[in-house]
């Protein structure tokens, strides 16, 4: 930016030449100076206008009844406390920085193959940490510009102000467990309002969107141990608008990463043996129709990510040598071996439930269901596929392009393994498409439709804090059309 002359732009310099009693001239020059300054900042890329949500939606929220809103956070979005009142997730900032969160591992029922008794309970929304906002801003927007009051299930509603509620749940558990919690919350809201047919608006972030979609299609039925998925829309009848934010409608390759190499729940790696006790993570896997694995030559491999044999073949999951060594060292040889056998069976069981979960959301449905409104990011490269590399006769799975040891000339591994998205969910998955190109027809076995779609440049975990999302969200919630 070229510097301007002080006499033309600096208000303090101009003021000394103006008569003090000439208010009109004084105000004119002040306004002119402010305009020049704003233009200068804008031209330099410093000034960025933002919508005035209070003014935009003031009239929309006055004397106009609105359905209750339910916010369903994603994985990690709910705080977890133990029976003694200690916060296990996320805990203190120090814990976020240093803990591997082993205590988040669920116990495994050897016979039921479902999580056993656990003393951790959801205790509230994980709103923000270490200067990073996850959900606190969206709550402030709902309360401020949106005009909603924070609702408490079980408290009668005695006025006309709309309420918002947060479905806090144990994000480690099977999605169908959470579906039941959602239904109970809706029924309690109906009772609190003395309106047995009241509909709600749902905002589902990430996994929260998948929970809402399953509920809309099947209500509380658990269909994941069979192969029949009759869409009843019993949940959709209770929903006015369904808003999906960063929802992996065709799954997320990052979920597979976490069971292969672990993940950072805080700032340190949490081992895969902790993550694989959590049924919800399997249900975030990419759909069976997703082309997830390629060779270094760029050739697609026909491999079923829900087949435990593939995991055993590549020594991943419970068959990872490093994982098996850690478990034996921690539990002892005999007890550790027994636990590993149980873990293998548990792993197979939840892979199959996850396969059915992904299919349940893409089978055809009658036309009278609720069509979602979708928000998501498409500005960050996001894991979309993995590559198998042959090294000294051994097949090694590569999760990231930079891990390729012997690149084949002409193969663009970044383009092969990464796609535009929000860093966690690809744009294609957000739209439940098997291909990114919008000109290519979706796979005939993927049945999905949306009322509208909005794209923003934001990372997955902070999508709800984005002002453009908030502006469009209020437009959706407060409009009568």
Secondary structure by P-SEA (a helix, b strand, c coil): ccccccccccaaaaaaaccccaaaaaaaaaaaaaaaaaaaaaaaccbbbbbccccccccccccccccbbbbbbccccbbbbcccccccccccccccccccccccbbbbcccccccccccccccccccccccccccaaaaaaaaaccccccccccccccccbbbbbbbcccccccaaaaaaaaaaaaaaaaaaacccbbbbbbbbcaaaaaaaaaaaccccccccccccccccccccccccbbbbccccccccaaaaaaaacccccccccccaaaaaacaaaaaacccccccccccccccccccccccaaaaaaaccccccaaaaaaaaaaccaaaaaaaaaaaaaaaaaaaaaaaaaaaaaccccccccbbbbbbbbccbbbbcbbbbbbcccbbbbbcccccccccccccccccccccccccccccccccccccccccccccccbbbbbccccccccccccccccaaaaaaaaaaaaccc
